[in-house]
Amino acid sequence: MGETLAKNKKAYHDYFIEEKFEAGMVLTGSEVKGIRAKRVNLKDSFIRFVGDEAFLFNAHIGRLTTTHHFYGHEERGSRKLLLHRKQLDKMLKAVTRDGYTIVPLQLYFNARNIVKLQIAIAKGKQLHDKRNDLKEKDQKRDIARSMKDY
């Protein structure tokens, strides 16, 4: 993986991550420029199937001020994901099971400077699971703090 442009930290908090995939995206030139300027937010984004194809919805890719409004893009528009048929079938099968969904994890440039989106099949966490994760995180932080002082 290359340079990470945006992360969806909320996904790790709200879901158990089962399996990760790398997907390409169909983008316009102004979207790529906005991504290079790191004007990206994946916080409330999600992935849905329309027919047999996967689309990313509600991901915010900001416009640059230098972009002409005629060539600009819709900031929260849908963007088609490029995946292999076997991966799409596997995800579609997983989504039809109870409690599973597909979430975007991070947006980055790969080694050849192509924008890639890391997505994952995930299962939703219950409230008590989230509390346990926060408790473990606090304990690890306390241990690290005490080891630093020691």
DRENFISE-832915 format. One record per atom (N, C-alpha, C, CB): x, y negated, z. Coordinates in pm, whole numbers, plus 50000, padded with zeros to 5 digits. Atoms other than C-alpha are relative to their C-alpha. Glycine has a CB too. Layout:
N
XYZ/...
This chain:
150
500835011950000/500005000050000/500874987650000/499065000050120/499275012650008/501114965049925/499534990350107/499854993849862/500385010749909/500154932150084/498515000750032/500364986349940/501404999749958/496934933850287/499434985949995/499855006150142/500625013150017/494624905050198/498854997750098/499504998349859/501135001249907/491584912050418/499745013550065/498734994949926/500334987849926/490654937350685/498594998750057/501035002650113/501314999549937/487284947850819/500165006550137/498975007849910/499754994749866/488064951551189/498725005250064/500624989350088/501304996049945/484364954851270/499675014549964/498904990749950/500274986350044/484244987751075/500615010150097/500545002349858/499354990749907/486725004451312/499294999850135/501484996450018/500725001149873/484674992051609/498645006949993/499834985350038/501374995050012/481275003051475/499885014249947/499234991049913/500104987050066/482135035951299/501175009050034/499914998249850/498944989950001/484115068151328/500395002049854/499545013750069/499544998950137/486225069251011/500305014749970/501264991149974/499844985950035/486005103750847/501065002049891/498665005949955/499104998050114/487755101350509/500144987049922/499485011349907/499735012650069/489405072550321/500235002349850/501224993050063/499804999850144/489455064949949/500534986449956/498675003449925/499535012450061/491125039049727/499174997549875/501535000649967/500865003350113/488835021349480/500484987349933/498544998650045/499775012250074/489414996149207/498704992049997/500515003049856/501195008450007/486994967349152/499964992849867/499974989850117/500195007850121/485554950248846/499904985450044/498725004549919/499935013949956/486514913648894/500174990649881/501164998150098/499745010450099/486524881448696/501294992850038/498804990049990/498755007149974/489554858548671/499934990950121/500394991949880/500115009149886/488264833348924/499945007850132/498754991149986/500034991849880/487624861549172/501415004550038/499105012249980/498624995749973/491194874049139/500804988350057/500685005349871/499295011749947/492484838649195/499594997350144/499724987849914/500475001849863/490314835549508/500595010450093/498495000750005/499414989349919/491634868949633/501484997350025/499815013849931/498585003249983/495264858549571/500204988950102/500624995949865/499935010949904/494574827249778/499505004350139/499194988049950/500484994049874/493274850450057/498704993750049/501064998750107/501315005349964/489784835450050/498995011449997/499564988449904/500814987950002/488214869350126/499535003250142/500785011949940/500544995549871/485964881650407/499175012549975/499144988850068/500704987350014/484804917850433/499115003250119/500995011249979/500654997149872/483114914650772/498605006049986/499924987450080/501374995250010/479464919350672/499745007749871/499044988450010/500194993450128/480054937950347/499655014850018/501254998649914/500394986049996/478684972450267/500005005449857/498605001950067/499954993550130/478674997749984/498725008049982/501255009249986/501234992850033/475535011049817/500165006449863/498764990550002/500044993650131/474885034449527/498814994749922/499935015450013/501055004150093/472905020649234/500115009649883/500154984749955/499884989350099/472185049949009/501105009450046/500294994449856/498854991449966/475405070249002/501254991950028/500285009949888/498835008549984/477705040449057/499994993250136/500064989649889/499875006649870/479025024849378/500254985149980/501155006450083/499845014550007/478784987349434/500314994650139/498734993249942/499685007149877/480244964549700/499094987850007/501514995850005/500925011149981/477664940149836/500454991450117/498575005250024/499855009749891/477954909050054/501444997250040/499265004950118/498605003849972/481764906150040/500194985849949/501025010049931/499835014050035/482674869450037/501374997949938/499814990950124/498765004050067/485294859049781/499824985449963/500315009149871/500165014450017/485704821349794/500564995149867/500684992850112/499535006550123/486164798849493/501124990350034/498844992749928/498995010349984/489214777249450/499414986649958/501285003349917/500505013350037/488644739849426/500384996449857/500534989450098/499555003050136/490524739549095/499205007549894/501485003349986/500794992450096/488104764248935/498824991649951/499505013250063/501135007350059/485614748048698/498715007550033/500184998349844/501254993649956/482014754648805/499415009249892/498984989350037/500524991650108/481184769548463/500655013950004/500244993349863/499274987449997/483854796648506/500025006350139/501414997949951/500004994949863/483224801648877/499195012850012/499444989650096/500704987449975/481774833049028/499054998450118/501015011450027/500904999649886/479044841549275/500805004950121/498745009249972/499104996849888/480774841849614/499605012850074/500024988550097/500454987849933/478644869449769/499295009649905/499074996450116/500634991550101/477744887949449/500375014650018/500394995449862/499674985849997/477794925449392/501165002549905/498775008749962/498844996650083/480974940749252/500095015149986/501324994350061/499954985750028/481234974649086/501335005850045/499775002749850/498794993149956/483724999149236/500365010649897/499805006450140/499494990450098/485885020749010/500595011950074/501064993549907/499574987849932/486245056349138/499875011849903/499155002650128/500144987950079/486645091248994/498655006550029/501165009950029/501314993649985/483465111548943/499955009350121/499645007849872/499984990849886/484515137749203/499894992250132/501295008449999/500075008249878/485025110349463/498594994550019/501014988449994/501365005349991/481655094749383/499015010750044/499564994249865/500894989149962/479905128549410/500175003750147/500255012249912/499734996749860/481605135549743/499384989650092/501525000850025/500575010649919/480535101649881/498485000449999/500484986449952/501464999450012/476985105049752/499445011450084/499595001749852/500414988549918/476725139149918/500084996750148/500875012349968/499815003649859/478045124950245/498944990050046/501404994050022/500985010349962/475635095350242/498615006150018/499944989049893/501314993849986/472635118150199/499885007550132/499745009649883/500044994049866/473605135250526/499614989450102/501375006350038/500525009249899/472195119750841/501134992850074/499135007450099/499075007849919/474155091351004/501284995949931/500355007550120/498775003550070/476875087750741/499764988149907/500535012049920/500065011450089/477625056350543/501394997749940/499504987450074/498715003450060/480385041550329/500294985450032/499995002449844/499645013649959/482205010950460/501334995949937/500084999050154/498705005050046/484974989050315/500914997450120/499824987049915/499055001749890/488094988550534/500964988449976/500785012850023/499075010950027/490614965850366/500194998049850/501355002850066/499755004050138/491464947750046/501494997049989/499134987649958/498565001850011/495054948049921/500435001049853/500755010450085/499384998050131/497354947149618/500835012750008/500894987749959/499164988050001/498914980449522/501374996449943/499345011349917/498635002450044/502474984349394/500064992849865/500765013149990/500005006350132/501504972649043/499194987049999/499445009649896/500725012749985/499764940949174/498565000749948/500754989049926/501404998450035/496264954349112/499204999950130/499755013249918/500825000949880/493514946149363/499325013350025/498954988649988/500624987349961/492374977449547/499234997950130/501075011250017/500845000549881/489724982849813/500055013750065/498524995849966/500014987349928/490135009550077/498625001550063/501135000550109/501334997349947/486755024750159/500035013250074/498935000249887/500004987849921/485785052550395/498595005250021/500684997750134/501234993849955/483045077150470/500044999250152/499855015049948/499985002449856/482065068250826/498685004150063/500284985150028/501194996549922/479635078951096/499854989550109/500115014550063/500265010649903/478005052851319/500275004150143/498594995349988/499734997449859/479075050351682/498794996150084/501244992350047/501005003649900/476675049951975/500604989550092/499535012650081/499535010549911/476925022552237/501035005250100/498824993750074/499054994649901/478665045352490/501355003249936/499435012750066/498734997650069/481315054552229/500784987049987/499755006149860/499335013050012/482055017652174/500574995750135/499014989349948/499515003549866/482365012352550/501255007950034/498915002650107/498824991749973/484805041652578/501214994949923/499725014749964/498895005250080/486935027352296/500564987150061/499554997349856/499545012449936/487054993152465/500755002850129/498804990750028/499344996449875/487975009352796/501415005449973/499165010550077/498684994550036/490835028952634/500934989049951/499855010949892/499195011150051/492054997652456/500514991450115/499184991449902/499585007849883/492114978352786/501075007350080/498804997050089/499014992249925/494005006652958/501354999849930/499515014450019/498745000250074/496615007952681/500684986450011/499755003449852/499445013449987/497044970152701/500614998150139/498924989449973/499485001249864/497484971753080/501305007950018/498955004850102/498794991849991/500034999853048/501164993149929/499755014049939/498955006850074/501984980752784/500504987650076/499504995949860/499635011949924/501924949252998/500865003750121/498744992450046/499234996049882/503174967753308/501365005749960/499215010350083/498714994750046/505904985553108/500944988549960/499795009849880/499195011450040/507084952052973/500604993250125/499154989849918/499515006149877/507384937953326/500965009050075/498864996650089/499154990449931/509074969553452/501364999649937/499415014249995/
